[in-house]
Each structure stands twice: as C-alpha cells, then as structure tokens.
Amino acid sequence: MRILVTDGLEAEAIAKLRAGHHVDLVEADPKQLLEIIPNYDALIVRSRTKVSADVIAKGAKLKVIGRAGIGVDNIDVRAATGRRVPVVNAPTGSTISVAELAIGHMLSLARQIPEADRSMKEGKWEKKRFEGRELQGKILGLVGSGRIGAEVAKRAHAFGMEVIAFDPYLPPTAAKERGIQLVDSLPALLMQADYVSVHAALTAETQGMIGAKELALMKRTAYLVNCARGEIVQEAALAEALTMGTIAGAALDVFEKEPPTGSPILSAPNTVLTPHLGASTHEAQARAGGIIAEQVLKVLRGEKPDFAVNPEVYS
C-alpha cells in the first residue's frame, strides 16, 4: 500500500513503514495535498499539515490518518469519522518532554534565568536585581492532570512542592496515588496556587477558560505556565494582567495563533516565551514517530489500533 508522510518522521519510523509499504515524503502545500491524496492509502502528518474535510473527501482510498503527536486540532476528525477512516495519534510520545519543559519554565520564572542571561550578555552584573524564589514549599496547581500533568506532579514533588489539581475526569484514587490533592473548582485552584500549570485538552469547554476574571483570582505573587494549548488562555487578558501586576509572571509555549504575530503578549512584562517546543526533543520525536508508524501499520494490517482518536469507527 502507499503511505504519504507530509511533515517528516524519524529515519527509524520511515524504515519501519517501508519494510512493507511504499512511502513518499512530500511536504505538500494545501493545493498539492488535494491533488495527490487520491493516490494514498494512509496519511501521516505532524502539526503543519491541515487535514481538512476536502482532503479527506478527496482521499477515496484512505484507510487511516496518523498524527505523529498528541493534538489533532489540524485534522477534521468528524469528517474522517463520517468516512469511517480511523484517526490515530501518539499520545505518549512527548509526555516527558512537555513535562520537563513545564518545570523548566517554572524555574526560569522563579529565578529570572532568561532575563539574567540577557543582562550578563549586555555586560552587566545585576546581582541584586535578580533575587529569585524557591520552588520548595510552593503550591503547584494543575489545570488538567492526564499523562503530562502526572509527570509534572512527579517532578514538582522532587522539588518539594505541594500539588493540587482541578480535573473533573481524574478519579480520586488516581489522584491520591500521584500525590495530588483534587480541588472542586478552577477558582479554588487559582486562589491557592503559587504556580498554575495548564495541561488540559482543548475542547469547547476549555477554550478561553482562563481570562481576566480567572486571572484576577490568582495571587499577585503567582505565575501562570501554559504548555498545553494556546486557546485555553485569553492572551489579551493575560497581557493586561501582567502589565497591571495582577500576577507576577507567565511562561507560554503555546499561543492563540501561531506564530503569535501582533499579540500583546509579545510586549508584556515578566514573560518567558518559547515557540511551541513542548515535543521538540530528539527523544520525543523518535518516540512519536515509532508509535505512529506502528499504529498506522496495525490499521493497514486490519488490526484495531491502540490509540484511535475516533474509536467509534470500529463500532
């Protein structure tokens, strides 16, 4: 069968796919993708390629769509489900990498590492200016606590932090096993936490869930970290909260629009910003590539995949 890979995969993953199938690597633009997709039985993408309803309709031979990563915002899952095409992803590939970045952002905020680095490179020695804070003894509030949140909690405990979480879907027994204290509402979490770290999935319920009203509930000494999805936090409200000193600082790896050209967050004070690097480690990319290759191969062999985003296609 023919497999189209549009956003690149690790060599090991490509080799695994090519062991039994024809694989083409094409960084197709939207127009080209529509032209060539009818020739393929499987499509594998990362975050760049948009798999629209039109692409899926044109892909008459498509048996599976694979996303080498977690989020499937760039795939019209409803259209795929309507065509009985399974969409598979690699939800465990970048877990550790994202968790480590979230902790890195907390440390960067607490010790003002990026700003101190810039100051040093300007030839300054501002030792008194950069008095920071310890993570030990602080309360970390997780907004959502799935796989990544659990790994963040594990690392936060190693720093001596207390971990609380607002997650309606996390069973109390699982929270207890992870050393996480559940709170019953987002406001309750925001009022208690010294660091708020977002790890929720983007849904209609979570889109824009942290805005001016929510930020006003946080301590003036608190920090917000978002390594999940940019649309969960209202950037304009966050920029104003930072400018007004409503909260102490924020670290973002994700943005409402990427790249965030013209966003007020780019000029807001007390920020640490990275260009969606959560999964950008050699290890995470290799894991995600290996996982998605195996998931796509399972579907092509007529087997049920482990990570189907739309499992209803098998009902």
Residue pairs with C-beta under 8 A, 6 or more apart in sequence:
1 21
1 22
1 41
1 42
1 63
1 300
2 21
2 22
2 23
2 24
2 39
2 40
2 41
2 42
2 61
3 17
3 21
3 22
3 23
3 24
3 40
3 41
3 42
3 43
3 44
3 296
4 23
4 24
4 26
4 28
4 36
4 37
4 39
4 40
4 42
4 43
4 44
5 14
5 17
5 23
5 24
5 25
5 26
5 44
5 45
6 25
6 26
6 27
6 28
6 33
6 43
6 44
6 45
6 48
6 49
7 27
7 44
7 45
7 46
7 47
7 48
7 49
7 68
8 25
8 27
8 46
9 17
9 25
9 44
9 68
9 289
9 292
9 293
10 285
10 286
10 289
10 290
12 286
12 289
12 290
13 68
13 286
13 289
13 290
13 292
13 293
14 23
14 25
14 289
14 293
16 290
16 293
16 294
16 297
17 23
17 293
17 296
17 297
20 297
21 41
21 42
21 297
21 300
24 40
26 32
26 36
27 48
28 36
28 49
30 50
30 52
33 49
33 55
34 54
34 55
34 58
37 43
37 55
37 58
37 59
37 62
38 58
38 59
38 60
38 61
39 61
40 59
40 61
40 62
41 61
41 62
41 63
41 64
41 300
42 62
42 63
42 64
42 65
42 66
42 296
42 299
42 300
43 51
43 55
43 59
43 62
43 64
43 65
43 66
44 65
44 66
44 67
44 68
44 292
44 293
44 296
45 51
45 65
45 66
45 67
45 68
45 74
45 75
46 67
46 68
46 69
47 69
47 71
47 73
47 74
47 276
48 74
49 74
50 74
51 65
51 74
51 75
51 76
51 80
52 76
52 79
53 76
53 78
53 79
55 76
56 62
56 65
56 76
56 79
56 80
56 83
56 85
57 79
57 83
59 85
62 83
62 85
63 85
63 86
63 299
63 300
64 85
64 86
64 87
64 88
64 295
64 296
64 299
64 300
64 305
65 75
65 80
65 85
65 86
65 87
65 88
66 87
66 88
66 89
66 292
66 293
66 295
66 296
67 74
67 75
67 87
67 88
67 89
67 90
67 292
67 309
68 89
68 90
68 93
68 285
68 288
68 289
68 291
68 292
69 89
69 90
69 93
69 94
69 279
69 288
70 89
70 90
70 91
70 93
70 94
70 279
71 89
71 201
71 202
71 229
72 87
72 89
72 309
73 202
73 229
75 87
75 309
77 87
77 309
77 310
80 86
80 87
80 310
80 313
81 87
81 310
81 312
81 313
84 313
85 313
86 299
86 305
86 308
86 309
86 310
86 313
86 314
87 308
87 309
87 310
88 292
88 295
88 296
88 299
88 305
88 307
88 308
88 309
89 292
89 295
89 307
89 309
90 287
90 288
90 289
90 291
90 292
90 295
90 307
91 147
91 307
92 147
92 287
92 291
93 279
93 284
93 285
93 287
93 288
93 289
93 290
93 291
93 292
94 278
94 279
94 281
94 284
94 287
94 288
95 147
95 148
95 151
96 151
96 283
96 284
97 278
97 279
97 280
97 281
97 283
97 284
98 148
98 151
98 227
98 278
98 279
98 284
99 148
99 151
99 152
99 154
99 155
100 155
101 227
101 253
101 274
101 277
101 278
102 148
102 152
102 197
102 199
102 225
102 227
103 152
103 155
103 156
103 159
105 225
105 227
105 251
105 253
105 272
105 274
106 135
106 140
106 195
106 197
106 223
106 225
106 251
107 113
107 135
108 114
108 251
108 272
109 195
109 223
109 225
109 248
109 249
109 250
109 251
109 270
109 272
110 132
110 133
110 134
110 135
110 223
111 130
111 132
111 133
112 130
112 132
114 272
115 130
116 126
116 130
119 126
119 129
119 130
135 156
135 159
135 160
135 161
135 195
136 159
136 160
136 161
137 160
137 161
137 162
138 161
138 162
138 194
138 195
139 161
139 162
139 163
139 164
139 192
139 193
139 194
139 195
140 152
140 153
140 156
140 161
140 162
140 163
140 164
140 193
140 194
140 195
140 197
141 164
141 165
141 166
141 183
141 189
141 190
141 192
141 193
141 195
141 196
141 197
142 149
142 152
142 153
142 163
142 164
142 165
142 166
142 167
142 180
142 189
142 197
142 199
143 165
143 166
143 167
143 186
143 189
143 196
143 197
143 198
143 199
143 200
143 209
143 210
143 232
144 165
144 166
144 167
144 198
144 199
144 200
144 201
144 206
144 228
145 153
145 165
145 167
145 170
145 175
145 178
145 180
145 199
146 167
146 170
146 199
146 201
148 199
148 227
148 228
149 165
149 167
149 197
149 199
150 178
150 180
152 197
152 199
153 163
153 165
153 178
153 179
153 180
154 178
156 163
157 163
157 179
161 195
162 181
163 178
163 179
163 180
163 181
164 180
164 181
164 182
164 183
164 189
164 192
164 193
165 175
165 180
165 181
165 182
165 183
165 189
166 182
166 183
166 184
166 185
166 186
166 188
166 189
167 175
167 182
167 200
170 180
170 182
172 182
175 181
175 182
183 189
183 192
186 209
186 210
186 214
187 214
187 217
189 196
190 196
190 214
190 215
190 217
190 218
191 217
191 218
191 219
193 218
193 219
193 222
194 219
194 221
194 222
194 223
195 222
195 223
195 224
195 225
196 218
196 222
196 223
196 224
196 225
197 225
197 226
197 227
198 210
198 224
198 225
198 226
198 227
198 228
198 229
198 232
198 233
199 227
199 228
200 206
200 209
200 228
200 229
200 232
201 228
201 229
202 228
202 229
202 231
202 232
206 229
206 232
207 231
207 232
208 231
208 232
208 233
208 234
209 232
210 224
210 232
210 233
210 234
210 237
210 238
211 234
211 237
212 234
212 237
212 240
212 241
215 224
215 237
215 238
215 241
215 246
215 247
216 241
216 246
218 224
218 246
218 247
219 247
220 245
220 246
220 247
220 248
221 248
222 247
222 248
223 247
223 248
223 249
223 250
223 251
224 233
224 238
224 247
224 249
224 250
224 251
225 250
225 251
225 252
226 232
226 233
226 250
226 251
226 252
226 253
226 254
227 253
227 254
227 278
228 254
229 254
230 252
230 254
230 255
230 256
230 257
230 258
230 260
231 256
233 252
233 256
234 256
235 255
235 256
235 260
235 263
235 264
235 265
236 264
238 250
238 265
238 268
239 263
239 264
239 265
239 267
239 268
240 246
240 264
241 247
242 249
242 250
242 268
242 269
242 270
242 271
243 268
243 269
248 270
249 270
249 271
249 272
250 265
250 268
250 270
250 271
250 272
251 271
251 272
251 273
251 274
252 265
252 271
252 272
252 273
252 274
253 273
253 274
253 275
253 276
253 277
253 278
254 276
254 278
255 263
255 265
255 276
256 263
257 263
258 275
258 276
259 275
260 266
265 271
265 273
266 273
279 285
279 288
291 307
295 305
295 306
295 307
298 304
298 305
298 306
299 305
304 314
308 314
